[in-house]
Each structure stands twice: as C-alpha cells, then as structure tokens.
Amino acid sequence: MTDGTRSHGPVADGRHTVVVGGGLAGVTTALALADAGVRVTLLEGRPRLGGLAFSFRRGDLTVDNGQHVYLRCCTAYRWFLDRIDGTALAPLQDRLDVPVLDLARPAGRRLGRLRRDALPVPLHLGRSLAAYPHLSLADRVRVGRAALALKGLDLTDPALDTQDFGSWLAAHGQSERAVEALWDLVGVATLNAVAGDASLALAAMVFKTGLLSDPGAADIGWARVPLGELHDRLARKALDSAGVRTELRARVTSVSPDGNGQWTVEVPGERLRADAVVLAVPQREAHGLLPAGALDAPERLLEIGTAPILNVHVVYDRKVLGRTFFTALGSPVQWVFDRTDASGLREGQYLAVSQSAAQDEIDTPVAVLRERYVPELERLLPPARGAEVRDFFVTRERTATFAPTPGVGRLRPGARTKASGLYLAGAWTATGWPATMESAVRSGVSAADAVLGALGRPRPQALFEFEEAA
C-alpha cells in the first residue's frame, strides 16, 4: 500500500454497524468491518481520532501527549500501521538496544546496554546479560534462572492472575537491585505498574512474549512523526477510503435495542439504526452505555482500576542528548526520548521524559516538577548543565491505562455481550495483553470478528495475517 487509494474488501451491503469510539480499538473495528463489506458509521466525541495516543500544537511545535512505543512482537499494531500506510513512519530497531544510565555508578562506568544477538532464544540475550554492569555476577545468574522459570509458566493458568509479579520474583531469588535494574526497567514501561502491583499473568505474558519467544520480539519501534499523523490523519484517510462514515464531536448519549433485532444509537441531533453496535470506549463509559442485561456483572467494569502516566517535556537551546533515547537508574527519571525532529523544532533539542506508574506525581504542580526534573536531566546529561531551558511543560493522563493488578483478569470482558448485536472493544477487554496499543488493536479485531460471525459474513483473510505472524 503506497498511495492510500486502493480499495479494501467488497462494496458494503445494507447491514450497518455503528462503532462508538475513535481510538485505536474503534478505528481497527471500523476498518476490519468495512474491509469485509459491512457499512460502518464511526462516532467519536472528540474533535480527532486516536484516543489517548494523540498530538496537539504548542506554539510552533507538534507535541505528543506521551511517548508511545511498540515491539516487534506487537503483530496486531504492526498490521494496523500497514493498513493505514504508516509503517515507514514508525520503524523498528534493527536489533534491540537499550542504553541504561546508572547515576549510582562512578562517572565513566554509568552506561550499560540491554541488547540482543542474532542467536536463538534464550542465547540471544546471554552476552548482554553477562556484560550488564548494573547487576552483580550473582544477580545475573539468578536472573537467568528466573527467566527460565518464567518461560515455563502456563499463561492459560488462571491462578497466575491471582499472584503479584513482585512476590514471584522474590520467591525466585531476585534481589531488590535485580528488580530495579532489569525487571521493573522493562515492566514499568510495558505494564504501567511496579512488579509488586502487577498481575503475574500479565507480567509473564509481557516477558515471555517480548523476551523469550523470538530473538527479535523485543526490538523497539516508535513514531518518527507526531502520533496524530498516524492515528488521526492517516487513520481518517484509511477510513474514508474504506467507505466508513466518520463523525467527530459526536458523543453518544444512549445505545438501546429496538426489539426487532436492531439497535438505536443516539447522538445530539441524530438517531442512528444499526444491526450491530461496538462500544470501543473506556470501561466506565462503556458501563454507562450498556443496556440492562448486557453483562452478567456490569459492575465489574467499574472495578477495573486505572493507572496514570506523566510526561515531562523539556526544550533546550542546544543539543544535550546524542542518542535517540535512554533509560535511567538511580534517578526518578525513567525513559527519555529525543522528539526534536518529530515535533518540528528547528533549533535546540526537545526531550520527552516518560514516567509510568506515576501515582505519586500525577497531580504535582509544574513548578515542582521543573525543580525536580531539570536538575535530574543535568545529572544524567552533562551537556545539559550549561544549556538554557527554553520551554518546560507537562502532560498528564490520569487514566492512561487500566491498572494491571492481580485479579484484573476476571474483570475484563470479552468482545461478546449477552445482548445480541452488542460488542465491546478496548485495550481493557480480555485480550491477554496489558493496556498497550497492541491490546487496543487486538480488541478491535476480536470485536469485528464477532460482528462478522453474527452477520454471517466471512473473515477477510488479510485481517488475521498478524495472528499467523505472532
């Protein structure tokens, strides 16, 4: 796909589906259904698509609300990028390579790297782990043993969801240092929770899939353009090309069955009739729109907690970071990305500091955060010590993800409800993944598959190619 104009799937017939929500889950659902020949209307309350992975303007800059990354093992999101002609704009690393700076170590010995070799699993990480300077030799040996134990866990065992990852790590000989310098280094960024607060089932899924399934599974990709270019502009172009009617600023007020096997969806000024409805909105919003009897225990949706992510944005008058990103130990700073080119900055350098599991800081005033993070960046990056901070601002997502706490698995519903013709999508549904872009896209595919089955339409073969690649 290069010109964005070629047709996908057959011409839509008279069957109509309304998709409520224009985040990644909703856009995926709409594209998948349209590709199968279903007439689709997509309703989004915001003035843009993309959900919580979006961009906005700040002066001359185009700013992402937060840094989003994906891995090579995220086959559904990679399908999505290809479907909207965005793959080249969000490339993957050729090979996993994560610079890790530890301020607790003497100057000159602070940089370590987590990277892979072109060897079979688990040997692909062997040399990197053996040379990782931020763990003792004993810790490195114990990490290897824990990784093998993790690889042996059965992800279909429901008992895993009742345990927390931190306790499992402690029981398998992992020191506090090993948790900080390795397990949480990866886990906090992917789960949005520290090990002690995370479901063992979700943590095991992340580490088994990302680090222990395929040598290249954990190679990192991220957008080299603003997220809005992908999730809004290109997504809207793909929807338009597929024949989807997309309405922005269209907040749905009610969804109800009409008693004749169809559904009525109401937005201010319009009432839509549909053969099927997909609620691709956050869990609390879905709960508010569900008709009685749609789920056996709808209150469970309200029991799914949320977790915040804080992003600190710093614009310098000069270049202070010579690599595209790094992560830190011995500092409150977690992950730092260079967003200079993507933002359109023409002079100086713009760094985005992504802080997951930010419960303790999400409501901290900007002035306090500036006093905390500017000196920390100077400690991590010596060139920043003489640089002028031209802009400092903060973006906060208080409900960025669902909280991956032990027991959350039993609360996450599947795509199908008990109400014929009503379906659910969203990263919070039962995809088996934590709240990632991958989970959102997978949920959209699952919802579309359920709708197609109910409407008696075949699956488009291309829609499920990513499953074979997983």
N, C-alpha and C positions, 0 to 999 in steps of 0.2 A: 504494500500500500504506500503510494508515494504522493498522489495528487489529491487524496481525500475526497474524490468524487465518485469512485466506483460504487456500484450498488452492492448491498449485502442482503442475501436472502430473497425470498419471494415477495411479491407485492402483497400488502396487508389485506386481509379479508374483513368481514364485518364484525368479527369478535374483537371486543375492546377491553383493554386493561388500563387501569389508572394506577400509576406509581406515585406514591406520596413521599417526597423527599428527593433532593437532587445532589446528595453526597455520592461518594464512590459506589455505595451499595445500590442506590436508586438509579444512577446512570448506567451501571452494569446491567441491572434488571431490565431497564428500558431498551438498551441496545440488544441484549440477548433475545428479548421477545420480538422486537422489530425485525431482527435478522431471521426469525422463524416465521415471519409473515403475520404477526399479530399487530393490530392497530393499537398504538400506545399514546397515552397522554401522561406527561411527567409534570407534577406540580411541586414547586419549591417556594417556600415562604420568603427566602432571602432574595436579594437582587442579583444573585450569582449562583453558579453551581460549585461543587467541590466540598461542601460540608465543612469540616474542621481542618481541611488541608487546602488553604487558600492564600491569596496575596492581597495586598492593599497598597495604596500610594501614600508615601510620606515625603512631601516636597518633591524632589526630583527622583527619589528612589522608589523602586517597586520592592516591597518587603513581604516575605512570607510570614504568616502568623507564628510559625515554628518550623524547625528543621525536621524534615521527614526523610527517612532513608528506607530502602528495602534491600533484600538479599537475593542472591541468585536462586535460592530455593523458593522464592515467592513467585511461583509459576503463574498464579492467577493474576496478580498485579502486572506481571510482565505481559500476559495476554492482553490485559486492559490497555497498557501502553501501546502495544502493537495495534490494537483495534482503533485507537484514536490517532494513530500515526505519530506517537510521541516517543518511541523507543530511543531514537537518536538523541533526544533532548534530556534523557535521564540514563546515561550509560553506567554500566557496571565496571568495577575494577577488573583488570586482567587477572589479578590474584589478590586474595585477602591480604591486607597490610594495614595494621592499625598502630600508629605511633602512640606510645603511652609515656607521659612525662610524670615522674615522681619527685615532688618537691622535697620529700624527706631524705632523699639520697644526696650525696655530695655533688656539687657542680661538676659537670663533665661526665657523670655516670647516671644522669637522670633519665635518659631516653632508653626505653625498651620498645620492642615491637612484637605484636602478635601477627604472625603471617604464616601462610601455608606453602608447602612444597607440592610439586606435581607427583605425589605419591598416593597410594591407596589409603583409605581410612583405616585406622587412626594414625598411620605413619605420617600423614600429610602435615600434622601439627607437631610431630615429635621433635624436630630440630628447633622449632621456635620455642616450644616449652622448655627444652633442655637449656636454651640460652637466655631465657626470660630473666632479666636481672632483678625483677621486683618480687621474686619468691625465692626462699631458701631451697637448697637441694632437697631437703626432706619434704618441703611443701610440694615441690614439683613432682616428686614420686607419688605422694598421696593424691595429688590432683589427677594423675594418670590412672590410679586405681579407681577413684571416684567416677571418672569419665567412663571407664569400662563398666562399672556397676550401673551407671545411668543408661548406657547403651542397652543394657539387659532388661530395663523396665518395660512392662507391657502397657502401652499408652491407652489400651482399651479397658484397663482395670479401674473400675470406679473408685476403688479405695485410694488411689493416688490423689484424687481431688480433695480428700478429707485431710491430707497432711500438708504441712508447710515445707517449703524447699529448704529453709534455713536449718530446721531440725534434721532433715535428711542429710544435709551436708555435714553437720556436726557429727552425726552418727557414723558418717563415712570418713572421719578423720580430718575434716577440713578446718584449718585454723581460721581465726578472725582475719588474719592477713590474707590468706588464700581467698576468702570470700570477698574481701575488699578489692584485691588486686586482680581478680580474674572473674569469679562467678558473678558478683554484683556489677563489675565493669560492663559485662555483656547483659546481664539480666535486668538491671535497672532501665537500661535504654530500650530493651525489647518488651519488657513486661510492665514497665512503669510502676515497679514496686521493688523493694529490697527483698532479699531471699526469705527473711523471716515472715514477710507479709504475703508471700506468693504461694499459690497452689502448686504442689509438687507436680500435678498433672500438666499444668501449663508450662512450668519451667522445664520439665523433662521433654515436652514437645519441642520447645524452642531449642534446647541444646542438642537433642537427638537429631532434629531435622537440620538445624543450621550448622552444627559442627561435626556430627557423627554419621551423616547419611551419605554424603558425596564430597569428594575433595573440594569442589568449587562452591558448595552450597552456601557458604557464609560470605562470599565475595560481596562487597557493599556497592550499592548503586544509589544515586540521588540526583535530583533535578539540577541541571546546569542553567535552567531558566526559572523564572518565578513559577510557583505552583499553579497560579491562576492561568498561566499559558497552557498547562496540561489539563487540569481538572475543570477549568471553566471554558476557555476559548476553544481548545481542540475537542473537548468533550461535547460542547454545544455544536460544533461543526459536524462531528460524527453523528449526533442525534438528528440534526437537520437532514443530513444525507440519508439516514436510515428511515426518514419519514415520521419521526417522533414529533408530536406536538409538545413543545416545552413552554410552560408558563412560569415565569418568575414573579416574585411578590404575590404569590397565590397561596396563602396559608389556609390549609384545610380546617374547617370548623367541625365537620361531622362525617362519619362513614357509617352507613346503615344498610342492611338488607331490605329489599323491597317486597319480599315474599314470593316473588316469581322467578327466583334463581338469579336475580341480578342485584347490583349494588348501586346505591346513590351516594355520591361524594359531593359535598357542598363546600364551596369557597365563596367569599363575598361577591355577590353579583352573578353567580353561576351555579347550576346544579348539573352534575355530570352523571350519566348512566354508564355502568360497566358490567362486563361479565366476570371480571376478576379485579381485585384490588390488592396491591402490595404496599404495606406500611414499611417504608425504608427510612425511619426516623429514630431518634434516640429512644431508649426504653421507656422513659417517663412520658414522652409524647405519645408513644405507641399505646401505652396503658390508657391514656386519656381518650384515645380514639377507638379503642376496642369496644365492639358491641358486647352486650351480656352473653355469656356462654361461649365466647370465642376461645378462651383458655380455661382449663380446669382450675387453675390457681393464678389469676391475673396479678394478684398482689405480689407474686414473686418477682415481677418485673421491677417493682419498687424496692425490692430487697437487693437488687444488683447495685452495689456501690459504685462510686466514681472516684477517679484519681486525677490530680491536676498536673499540668506541665507548665513550667515558667520558661520564658525565653528572654534573655538579656541581649540587647543589640548595641554594639559599640562601633562608632565610626571614627577612625583615626585620620590624622592629616598625612600619614605616610604608611608605608608597608611595614608591618611588625611581625607578620607570620609568613614563613617561607614555604609552608606546606598547605594542602587543601583542608586538612582537618587534623585534630589530635584529641586525645582524651587524657584526663589528669587524675593523679593520685595525690594524697596529702594536701588537698585543696578542696574547697567547696565547689570549684568548677568541675563539671562533668565532661561534656563534649563541646568542642569549639570548631566551627566551620567558617571558612572564608566565603562570604557571599558577595564579594566585590563585583565581579563580572555579572552575576545573575541579577543583581539589584540595579545595574546601570550606573553605578558610581564611577566617575571618570577620574577622580583624584583622591589619593589616600587608600585606605583599606577598611572594609566593613566586615566585622566578625559577629557571628551569631553564636551565643552560648546557650546550649540546650540543657535544661535542668529538669529531669524527670523525677517522679515521686516527690514533688515539691510542696507537700502539705505544710511544711514549716515556713515557707517563704511566699506562698502564693498571694497573700494579702499584704506583704511588706511594702511600705512606701518606696517609690522610685528613688528618692534621695538616699535612703538607707541602703538600697541595693547598689547604688552607684558607689557609695563609700566602701562597700564590701567587695564588689567585683572588679572595679578598676585597679585597685592595688593587687588583687589576686592575679589578674592578667599580666601586670607588670612583673610579678614574681615568676610567672611561668614563661614570659616572653621578654627577655632583656631589652630588645629594641623598642618595646612599648614604654620604657621608663622615661624616655625623652620626647615622646610623641604627645601631640595635643589631641584631646578627645573632642571632636567636633560635634558629635551627637551621641546621646545615650538615652535609650528608651526601652520599654519593657512591654511584652505581650504576654497575656495570661489566659490560659484555658483551664478554668476551674473544674470542668467536667470533661477533660481531654479524652479520657478512656474509661472503660469500666474497670473497677478495681479487681485484679486477678486473685482475690483472696481464696483461701481454702474453702471449699463448699460452693463456690460460684458456679461450678459446672451444672449442678442440679437446678439452678435458677435460669439457665439460658435455654430458651425455647428453640425448637427447630423452625423451619420455614413454614410448615403447615399449621393451621389452626383448626379448631373443631367447627368453625363456620365455613361452609363450602364456598369457595371462591375468595377467601381472605387469607393472605400470606404475610409473612414477616421477613424483613431483611435488615441487616445492620451488623457491624463488627461485634456487637454484644450478643448476637444469636449463636446457636450451637454449631460453630464452625470447627471447633477443636483448636483454634488459634487464639492467641491473646488479641487485644484490641489494636490491630495494625491495619494498614491499607490492604494487606493481603486478606485479612479476615473479612473486611468490608466487601471486597470484590467476590470472594468465595460465597458470601451470603447472598449476594445478588444473583450469582449463577444458580445457587440452590433454589432461590425463590422463583427464578424464571423456569427452571426445570419442573418445579411443582405446578406452576401455572400451565405450562405446555402439556403436562400429563393430564391435567383436568380438562383442558380444552381439546384433547385428542390430537395434538399437533406433534410431529416428530422433533427430536432434538437436532439443531444444526450441528453437524459434525465438528466444525471449527470451534464451536463454543467450548467443547470439552477436551480439546487437544492438550490443554495445560495439565489436565489430570494424568494423561499418559506421560507427560514430562516430569511429573512430580517424583 
